[in-house]
Amino acid sequence: MFKNFKSVSKCVYGVGCFKDLGKILEDKRKENNQFMVFLVDDYFLGKPLIEQLPLEEGDMIEYIYAGGEEPKTSQIDELRDRILATKGLPAGLIGIGGGSLMDIAKATALMLTNEGSSVQYQGLNLIKKEGVYHVGIPTISGTGAEVSMTAVLTGPTKKLGLKCDWTVFDQIILDPSLIASVPRNDWFYTGMDTYIHCIESMTGHLKNTFSEAYGYKSLDLCREVYLNDGCGQTAINDEKLMVASYFGGLSLTYSEVGVCHALSYGMSYVFGTRHCFANCIIFNQLEDYYPEGVKEFKEMVRKNDIFIPQNISKDWTNAQIEKMIDICWALTHMWKHALGEDWEQKLTRQQIKDLYLRM
């Protein structure tokens, strides 16, 4: 079946373009109850970015702690209910932060117009009504959440996205200057998400010329940022990484992710491990599936002097491991891409357990 995905409607890119946010929102402020909701990573509390927000009378600003676990369905439901109870239906919603804030913004925009819990909408095309106008402004690059049609949430029984055409942002603002203050380890872990996206999207059964075109360019940019002479956190590399993230998101949209992401979903569900960090822990042990990619990844880790935990599985219980297997085994679309339609004949629960025990 051919994929027919909606892309972001509008994108502005360039150093300093964040200052255009007020002008971009101007026409949209007339809709619904004529106020905007700004969802901002609480990392920016007391920092200059807050003073640059084009807040008007009646607008709401919510500071979101994104340094803990992955976004949860309960968090989205509570946020939705609080916004509606306070001021009613907003004209629009703006998410400012990393991948978690992007997913929280996308999910909340949908749930503002859809009844019930977000739990019932975890899956493909389950959303009933279009959400409110929503804008994504990433302040860290790598997840591709700014361009994807998925808002990944952890629910009571699974980690799975709200995925439909309406999930996609109506507008994104890609300002490389916003990622200049990202802590070094986070800059690496998150950037590796797009690297792993592309390795997985281009080595599976669903790869195609479209996904490869975006993926190869994203990989080239990742190598310039993390391997080549002049690698590291510089202004020009911030620009390269922001574009790599965008292209990596498009590459996986028209293909799929694979083994690393399936295992990562299990780890994040059981332990609350941040997605990009979990990917790095797992990919470091996947030579059997992605030998060249893992070899290059290890060189990036070495060259940038980044810490990747090892031998953490010694403290895991068998029950925890079995639950992780349950979660990742259910991600059939990822396994089909990585191993083929007959993936269940090629993979056993014991093999997945052995992979987790390598961590």
C-alpha positions as CSV (number, residue, x, y, z in Angstrom):
1,M,0.0,0.0,0.0
2,F,1.3,3.5,-0.9
3,K,1.6,6.0,1.9
4,N,-0.2,9.3,1.5
5,F,1.0,11.4,4.4
6,K,0.3,15.0,5.1
7,S,3.4,17.3,5.5
8,V,3.7,20.4,7.7
9,S,1.8,23.1,5.9
10,K,4.2,26.0,6.5
11,C,7.8,26.2,7.6
12,V,10.0,29.2,8.3
13,Y,13.8,28.5,8.6
14,G,16.8,30.6,9.6
15,V,18.7,32.2,12.4
16,G,16.5,34.7,14.2
17,C,13.2,33.7,12.6
18,F,11.7,33.1,16.0
19,K,11.0,36.8,16.1
20,D,8.4,36.4,13.4
21,L,6.1,34.3,15.6
22,G,3.8,37.2,16.6
23,K,3.2,38.0,12.9
24,I,2.6,34.4,12.1
25,L,-0.1,34.1,14.8
26,E,-1.8,37.3,14.1
27,D,-4.5,36.1,11.7
28,K,-5.2,32.9,13.7
29,R,-6.0,34.8,16.9
30,K,-9.6,35.5,15.6
31,E,-10.6,31.8,15.9
32,N,-12.5,30.1,18.7
33,N,-12.2,32.0,22.0
34,Q,-9.4,34.2,20.6
35,F,-6.5,33.3,22.8
36,M,-3.3,31.3,22.4
37,V,-1.8,28.6,24.6
38,F,2.0,28.5,24.8
39,L,3.4,25.2,26.1
40,V,7.1,25.9,27.0
41,D,9.8,23.7,28.4
42,D,10.4,24.9,31.9
43,Y,14.1,24.9,31.1
44,F,13.4,28.4,29.7
45,L,12.0,29.8,32.9
46,G,13.8,33.1,33.6
47,K,15.7,33.0,30.3
48,P,15.5,35.6,27.5
49,L,13.3,33.4,25.3
50,I,10.3,34.0,27.5
51,E,10.7,37.8,27.1
52,Q,10.5,37.2,23.3
53,L,7.2,35.4,23.4
54,P,4.4,37.5,21.6
55,L,2.0,37.1,24.5
56,E,-1.2,39.1,24.4
57,E,-3.9,39.7,26.9
58,G,-5.8,36.5,27.6
59,D,-3.1,34.1,26.4
60,M,-2.1,31.2,28.6
61,I,1.4,30.0,29.2
62,E,2.1,26.5,30.6
63,Y,5.6,25.5,31.7
64,I,6.2,21.8,31.1
65,Y,8.8,19.8,32.9
66,A,10.3,17.6,30.1
67,G,13.4,16.3,31.9
68,G,11.7,13.2,33.5
69,E,9.7,10.5,31.8
70,E,8.2,10.4,28.3
71,P,4.9,12.2,27.8
72,K,1.9,10.3,29.2
73,T,-1.7,10.0,28.2
74,S,-2.7,11.2,31.7
75,Q,-0.6,14.3,31.3
76,I,-2.3,15.2,28.0
77,D,-5.8,14.6,29.5
78,E,-5.1,16.7,32.5
79,L,-3.7,19.6,30.4
80,R,-6.6,19.5,28.0
81,D,-9.2,19.5,30.8
82,R,-7.4,22.4,32.6
83,I,-7.2,24.6,29.4
84,L,-10.9,24.1,28.5
85,A,-12.0,24.6,32.1
86,T,-10.0,27.8,32.4
87,K,-10.7,29.7,29.2
88,G,-12.5,27.3,26.8
89,L,-11.3,26.4,23.3
90,P,-8.2,28.4,22.2
91,A,-7.5,29.8,18.8
92,G,-4.2,27.9,18.7
93,L,-1.4,26.2,20.6
94,I,2.3,26.7,20.4
95,G,4.8,24.1,21.6
96,I,8.3,25.3,22.4
97,G,11.0,22.7,23.4
98,G,12.4,19.4,22.5
99,G,10.8,16.2,21.1
100,S,8.6,15.7,24.2
101,L,7.2,19.2,23.9
102,M,6.5,18.7,20.2
103,D,4.5,15.5,21.0
104,I,2.7,17.1,23.9
105,A,1.7,20.1,21.7
106,K,0.5,17.9,18.9
107,A,-1.5,15.6,21.2
108,T,-3.0,18.4,23.2
109,A,-4.1,20.2,20.1
110,L,-6.0,17.1,19.0
111,M,-7.5,16.3,22.4
112,L,-8.9,19.8,22.8
113,T,-11.5,18.9,20.2
114,N,-11.9,15.1,20.9
115,E,-13.8,13.7,23.8
116,G,-12.6,11.1,26.3
117,S,-9.1,10.0,27.2
118,S,-6.2,10.1,24.8
119,V,-5.8,6.4,25.6
120,Q,-8.6,5.5,23.2
121,Y,-6.8,7.3,20.4
122,Q,-3.4,5.6,20.6
123,G,-3.0,4.1,17.1
124,L,-3.5,5.0,13.4
125,N,-6.4,7.2,12.3
126,L,-8.4,6.9,15.5
127,I,-8.9,10.7,16.0
128,K,-12.4,11.7,15.1
129,K,-12.1,15.5,14.8
130,E,-9.5,18.0,13.6
131,G,-7.6,19.6,16.4
132,V,-6.9,23.3,16.9
133,Y,-4.2,25.2,15.0
134,H,-0.8,24.3,16.3
135,V,2.8,25.5,15.9
136,G,6.0,23.6,16.7
137,I,9.2,25.4,17.6
138,P,12.0,22.9,18.4
139,T,14.8,24.0,20.8
140,I,16.8,20.8,20.4
141,S,17.3,18.8,17.2
142,G,17.2,15.2,16.3
143,T,13.8,13.6,17.1
144,G,12.1,14.8,13.9
145,A,8.9,15.3,16.0
146,E,8.6,18.7,14.5
147,V,7.7,17.1,11.1
148,S,6.2,13.7,12.0
149,M,2.5,12.8,12.0
150,T,2.8,11.0,15.3
151,A,2.5,12.2,18.9
152,V,4.1,9.4,20.9
153,L,2.5,8.9,24.4
154,T,2.9,6.3,27.1
155,G,-0.5,5.0,28.3
156,P,-1.6,2.5,30.9
157,T,-0.8,-0.5,28.8
158,K,1.4,0.6,25.9
159,K,3.6,3.3,24.4
160,L,2.1,4.3,21.0
161,G,1.4,7.5,19.1
162,L,-1.7,9.4,18.2
163,K,-1.2,9.2,14.4
164,C,-3.3,10.9,11.7
165,D,-3.1,13.7,9.2
166,W,-4.4,16.2,11.8
167,T,-1.4,15.4,14.1
168,V,1.0,17.2,11.9
169,F,1.9,20.8,12.8
170,D,0.2,23.6,10.8
171,Q,3.4,25.7,11.2
172,I,6.9,25.0,12.3
173,I,9.6,27.6,13.1
174,L,13.2,26.3,12.7
175,D,15.5,28.8,14.3
176,P,19.0,27.3,14.8
177,S,19.9,29.9,17.4
178,L,17.3,28.3,19.8
179,I,19.4,25.1,20.2
180,A,22.7,26.9,21.1
181,S,22.3,26.3,24.8
182,V,21.6,22.6,24.7
183,P,23.8,20.7,27.2
184,R,26.4,18.6,25.4
185,N,25.2,15.1,26.3
186,D,21.6,16.0,25.4
187,W,22.9,17.6,22.1
188,F,24.5,14.2,21.3
189,Y,21.8,11.8,22.5
190,T,19.0,13.7,20.6
191,G,21.1,14.2,17.5
192,M,21.7,10.5,17.4
193,D,18.0,9.9,17.2
194,T,17.9,11.3,13.7
195,Y,21.1,9.3,12.8
196,I,19.4,6.1,14.0
197,H,16.1,7.0,12.2
198,C,18.0,7.1,8.9
199,I,20.1,4.0,9.5
200,E,16.9,2.1,10.3
201,S,14.7,3.6,7.6
202,M,17.2,2.8,4.9
203,T,18.1,-0.7,5.8
204,G,14.7,-2.3,6.0
205,H,12.1,-3.7,3.7
206,L,10.1,-0.5,3.3
207,K,13.0,1.7,2.2
208,N,12.5,3.5,-1.1
209,T,14.1,6.2,-3.2
210,F,12.1,8.9,-1.5
211,S,13.2,7.9,2.0
212,E,16.7,7.4,0.9
213,A,17.0,10.8,-0.6
214,Y,16.2,12.5,2.7
215,G,18.0,9.9,4.7
216,Y,21.3,10.0,2.9
217,K,21.5,13.8,3.2
218,S,20.6,13.7,6.9
219,L,23.4,11.1,7.5
220,D,25.8,13.3,5.6
221,L,24.9,16.3,7.9
222,C,25.2,14.1,11.0
223,R,28.7,13.1,10.0
224,E,29.7,16.7,9.5
225,V,28.3,17.5,13.0
226,Y,29.7,14.6,14.9
227,L,32.7,13.2,12.9
228,N,34.4,15.6,10.5
229,D,37.0,18.2,11.3
230,G,35.2,21.1,13.0
231,C,32.6,18.8,14.6
232,G,31.0,19.8,17.8
233,Q,28.6,22.4,19.1
234,T,29.0,25.4,16.8
235,A,26.6,27.8,15.2
236,I,27.0,26.2,11.7
237,N,26.6,22.7,13.1
238,D,23.4,23.8,14.9
239,E,22.1,24.7,11.5
240,K,23.2,21.4,10.0
241,L,21.7,19.4,12.9
242,M,18.3,21.2,12.7
243,V,18.0,20.4,9.0
244,A,19.3,16.8,9.6
245,S,16.5,16.4,12.1
246,Y,13.9,17.6,9.6
247,F,15.1,15.4,6.8
248,G,15.5,12.4,9.2
249,G,11.8,12.8,10.2
250,L,10.8,12.8,6.6
251,S,12.9,9.7,5.8
252,L,11.3,7.6,8.5
253,T,7.8,8.9,7.5
254,Y,8.1,7.4,4.1
255,S,9.8,4.3,5.4
256,E,9.8,3.0,9.0
257,V,12.1,2.6,12.0
258,G,13.4,-0.8,13.1
259,V,15.0,-2.9,15.8
260,C,16.4,-0.1,17.9
261,H,13.2,1.8,18.2
262,A,11.1,-1.3,19.0
263,L,13.5,-2.1,21.9
264,S,13.6,1.5,22.9
265,Y,9.8,1.7,23.3
266,G,9.9,-1.3,25.7
267,M,12.7,0.3,27.8
268,S,10.9,3.7,27.9
269,Y,7.6,2.1,28.9
270,V,9.1,0.1,31.8
271,F,11.7,2.4,33.1
272,G,10.6,5.8,31.8
273,T,14.0,6.2,30.1
274,R,14.1,9.2,27.8
275,H,13.6,8.1,24.2
276,C,16.8,9.4,22.6
277,F,19.0,8.2,25.6
278,A,17.4,4.8,25.4
279,N,18.1,4.6,21.6
280,C,21.8,5.3,22.3
281,I,22.1,2.6,25.0
282,I,20.4,0.1,22.7
283,F,22.0,1.0,19.3
284,N,25.4,0.6,20.9
285,Q,24.6,-3.1,21.2
286,L,23.0,-3.8,17.7
287,E,26.1,-4.8,15.6
288,D,24.2,-7.9,14.5
289,Y,21.5,-5.8,12.7
290,Y,23.3,-2.6,11.8
291,P,27.1,-3.4,11.7
292,E,28.3,-0.3,9.7
293,G,25.9,2.1,11.5
294,V,26.9,0.9,15.0
295,K,30.6,1.1,14.0
296,E,30.2,4.7,13.0
297,F,28.0,5.4,16.0
298,K,30.8,4.2,18.3
299,E,33.3,6.5,16.6
300,M,30.9,9.4,17.1
301,V,30.7,8.6,20.8
302,R,34.5,8.4,21.1
303,K,35.2,11.5,19.1
304,N,32.7,13.6,21.1
305,D,33.6,12.1,24.4
306,I,30.1,11.0,25.3
307,F,29.0,8.7,28.1
308,I,26.8,5.7,27.1
309,P,25.8,3.5,30.0
310,Q,26.6,-0.3,29.8
311,N,25.9,-3.3,32.0
312,I,22.6,-1.8,33.3
313,S,20.6,-5.0,32.7
314,K,22.2,-6.6,35.7
315,D,19.8,-4.8,37.9
316,W,16.6,-5.7,35.9
317,T,14.2,-8.2,37.1
318,N,12.8,-11.0,34.8
319,A,9.4,-9.4,35.1
320,Q,10.7,-6.1,33.9
321,I,12.4,-7.7,30.9
322,E,9.3,-9.7,30.0
323,K,7.2,-6.6,30.1
324,M,9.7,-4.8,27.8
325,I,9.4,-7.8,25.4
326,D,5.6,-7.6,25.5
327,I,5.7,-3.9,24.5
328,C,8.2,-4.2,21.7
329,W,6.8,-7.5,20.3
330,A,3.5,-5.6,19.7
331,L,5.2,-3.1,17.4
332,T,4.7,-5.3,14.3
333,H,5.2,-2.5,11.8
334,M,8.7,-1.9,13.0
335,W,9.6,-5.7,12.9
336,K,8.1,-6.1,9.5
337,H,10.3,-3.3,8.2
338,A,13.4,-4.6,9.9
339,L,12.9,-8.4,9.2
340,G,10.1,-8.8,6.7
341,E,6.5,-9.9,6.7
342,D,7.6,-13.3,8.1
343,W,9.4,-11.6,11.1
344,E,7.7,-13.9,13.6
345,Q,9.5,-16.9,12.0
346,K,12.8,-15.1,12.3
347,L,12.5,-13.7,15.8
348,T,11.8,-15.2,19.2
349,R,11.1,-13.7,22.6
350,Q,14.3,-15.3,23.8
351,Q,16.3,-13.4,21.1
352,I,14.7,-10.1,22.2
353,K,15.5,-11.0,25.8
354,D,19.2,-11.7,24.9
355,L,19.4,-8.3,23.2
356,Y,18.1,-6.6,26.4
357,L,20.6,-8.5,28.5
358,R,23.4,-7.0,26.4
359,M,22.5,-3.5,27.6
